[in-house]
Amino acid sequence: MRPLVSVIVPVHNQERYLGRCLRSLIAQDMPRHEYEIVVIDDGSTDRSAYALELFADELQIVSLPLNGGLPAAINVGLKQARADFVVRVDADDYVNSRFLSVLHLFLESNSNLDAVACDYIFVDNGEMVLGRGNVDHEPIACGIMFRLSQLRELGLYDETFLAHEDLDLRHRFLQGHAIQRIPLPLYRYRRHDANMTNDVEHLARFQKLLEEKHDLDGERT
C-alpha cells in the first residue's frame, strides 16, 4: 500500500537531536501505515548512523557516503518518496503528535490548495519554549506540506544553494502557487549554536546568489 504522506528528514551530524526528532514522527496520531519516514544520512561523521539503526524498522534510510549538501540530500529523499504529499522535518527539530494528520487533512480535503504550513514554537536545547512563530510573517524551511507533483514540476531544490535553499524554492513555488497558513503551532523549531542560520558570512554569500538569480534587487527598485 502506498503511503499518503512522505516525511523527508535530511541528517548531517545530528546524533544529539536525531532521536527526539524520530520519536516525535513515529508517535504521530496518523495511522502508521499511512505515512513513511525517509531519512537521508548525508555523509555524517558522528554517531548519527548508529542513532538511525535504533529506529531502522520504522524508517527508510538512504546513506550517502559523502556530504553533498542539504538541498541535494533533500532531493534524494524527494526522489525516494512514494506519497502524493511530502513534508520536510529537520533532524534537530521535532513535531506535535497531530502534525501530519492536521496538515494532510487540510491539503487532501482542499483540492484548491497547493501547500499548507503550520505555525511553530521556538525551543532551546532543553526544549524550553522561547516563543511562537507565524509562518506568514517568519517563514521557515520546514513544516510545509507540498504536493510532490508540483515540486517535481519546479525541478525540486536547486542544489547550488548550500544555504537559503528554502527561499529559492519558495520564490519559485510562489510564482504559480500559494502556501496556506494553518495557525496551529505544530512544529518545534530548535535554536542552538550549531544552527546553520548562525553562520552570517555563509548566509550572506547565498543571499547574494538568491538576489542575483531572482533579480530581487530589481524588484526593490
C-alpha positions in Angstrom: 0.0 0.0 0.0 1.3 3.4 -0.9 1.6 5.9 2.0 -0.4 9.1 2.0 2.4 11.2 3.3 6.2 11.0 2.9 8.2 12.8 5.6 11.7 13.8 4.4 14.4 14.1 7.1 17.9 15.2 6.0 20.6 14.4 8.5 24.2 15.5 8.8 25.9 15.1 12.2 22.8 15.4 14.3 23.3 12.5 16.7 22.4 14.7 19.7 18.9 15.6 18.4 18.0 12.9 16.0 16.3 10.5 18.5 14.0 13.2 19.7 13.0 14.1 16.1 12.3 10.5 15.1 10.4 9.6 18.2 8.1 12.5 17.5 7.5 11.3 14.0 6.9 7.7 15.0 4.4 8.9 17.7 2.0 10.6 15.2 -1.7 10.1 15.7 -1.9 9.3 12.0 -2.1 5.6 11.4 1.5 4.4 10.9 0.9 2.6 7.6 -0.4 5.9 6.1 3.0 7.7 6.2 6.6 6.9 5.6 9.7 8.5 7.1 12.5 8.8 4.6 15.8 9.7 6.3 18.9 10.7 4.2 22.2 10.4 6.1 24.2 13.0 4.2 27.7 11.7 4.9 27.6 12.1 8.7 30.9 11.5 10.6 29.4 11.4 14.1 27.1 8.6 15.5 24.1 9.6 13.5 24.2 6.3 11.7 24.1 4.4 15.0 21.1 6.5 16.1 19.3 5.7 12.9 19.9 2.0 13.4 18.0 2.2 16.7 14.9 3.1 14.6 15.7 1.2 11.5 12.4 -0.8 11.4 10.4 2.4 11.3 12.5 4.2 8.6 13.6 4.2 5.0 17.2 5.1 5.3 19.4 6.3 2.5 23.1 6.6 3.4 25.2 8.8 1.3 29.0 8.2 1.5 29.9 11.9 1.2 28.3 15.1 2.4 26.7 16.6 -0.7 24.9 19.4 0.9 21.4 20.0 2.3 19.4 20.6 -1.0 21.0 17.6 -2.7 20.1 15.4 0.3 16.5 16.6 0.3 16.2 15.9 -3.4 17.4 12.3 -2.8 14.6 12.0 -0.3 12.0 13.5 -2.6 13.0 11.1 -5.4 12.5 8.2 -2.9 9.1 9.5 -1.8 6.1 7.3 -2.7 3.3 9.5 -1.4 1.5 12.4 -3.2 2.1 14.7 -0.2 5.6 15.4 1.2 6.8 17.4 4.2 10.3 18.2 5.4 11.3 17.9 9.1 14.9 18.8 10.0 16.8 16.3 12.2 17.3 18.8 15.1 13.6 19.7 15.3 10.6 17.8 16.4 6.8 17.9 16.0 3.5 17.7 17.7 1.7 14.4 17.6 -1.0 15.9 15.3 1.4 17.5 12.9 0.9 15.1 10.0 -2.8 14.4 10.4 -3.7 18.1 10.5 -1.6 19.2 7.6 -2.7 16.2 5.5 -6.4 16.8 6.3 -6.2 20.4 5.2 -4.3 19.6 2.0 -6.2 16.4 1.0 -9.6 18.0 1.7 -9.0 21.1 -0.3 -8.0 20.4 -3.9 -7.7 24.2 -4.5 -4.8 24.4 -2.0 -1.2 23.9 -3.3 0.6 23.7 0.0 0.0 24.2 3.7 2.3 25.3 6.6 1.7 25.3 10.3 2.9 27.8 12.8 5.8 26.8 15.1 7.3 27.2 18.5 10.9 28.1 19.1 12.6 25.9 21.7 16.2 25.8 23.1 18.4 22.8 23.7 16.5 21.8 26.8 13.1 22.2 24.9 12.2 25.2 26.9 9.8 27.4 24.9 11.4 30.6 23.6 8.4 32.0 21.6 6.0 31.3 18.8 6.5 31.9 15.1 3.9 32.9 12.5 4.7 31.2 9.2 3.3 34.1 7.2 5.4 36.7 9.0 8.5 34.5 9.7 8.5 31.5 7.2 10.9 28.6 7.9 12.2 25.9 5.7 10.3 23.0 7.3 6.7 22.2 8.3 5.3 22.8 4.8 3.3 20.1 3.2 3.6 20.1 -0.6 2.0 18.2 -3.4 5.0 16.2 -4.7 3.9 16.6 -8.3 4.2 20.4 -8.0 7.7 20.2 -6.6 8.7 17.9 -9.4 7.4 20.4 -11.9 9.7 23.0 -10.3 12.7 20.7 -10.6 12.9 20.2 -6.8 15.6 22.1 -4.8 18.4 24.0 -6.6 21.4 22.1 -5.3 23.8 25.1 -5.8 22.1 26.7 -2.8 24.0 25.4 0.2 22.1 27.9 2.3 18.7 29.7 1.6 17.7 26.6 -0.4 14.2 27.0 1.1 14.0 30.7 0.0 14.9 29.8 -3.6 12.3 27.0 -3.7 9.7 29.3 -2.0 10.4 32.1 -4.6 9.9 29.7 -7.5 6.9 28.0 -5.9 5.1 31.2 -5.2 5.3 32.3 -8.9 2.4 30.0 -9.7 1.2 28.5 -6.4 0.3 29.5 -2.8 1.2 28.3 0.7 -1.8 28.4 3.1 -1.2 29.1 6.7 -2.6 26.8 9.4 -2.5 28.9 12.6 -1.6 26.0 14.9 1.9 25.7 16.4 2.6 22.0 15.5 6.3 22.3 14.7 9.1 22.7 17.2 12.0 24.7 15.8 15.1 24.2 17.9 17.6 27.1 18.3 21.1 26.2 19.2 24.7 27.2 18.5 25.1 24.8 15.6 22.2 26.2 13.5 23.3 27.0 10.0 21.4 30.2 10.4 24.1 31.4 12.8 26.8 31.4 10.1 26.4 35.0 8.9 29.1 35.0 6.2 27.8 31.7 4.7 24.3 33.1 4.6 25.4 36.4 3.1 27.1 34.6 0.2 24.0 32.7 -0.7 21.7 35.7 -0.1 23.7 37.4 -2.9 23.2 34.4 -5.1 19.5 34.4 -4.4 19.2 38.1 -5.2 21.1 37.6 -8.5 19.0 34.5 -9.6 15.7 36.1 -8.9 16.6 39.7 -9.6 15.5 40.7 -6.2 17.4 44.0 -6.3 15.4 44.9 -9.4 12.2 44.1 -7.5 13.1 46.6 -4.8 13.9 49.4 -7.1 
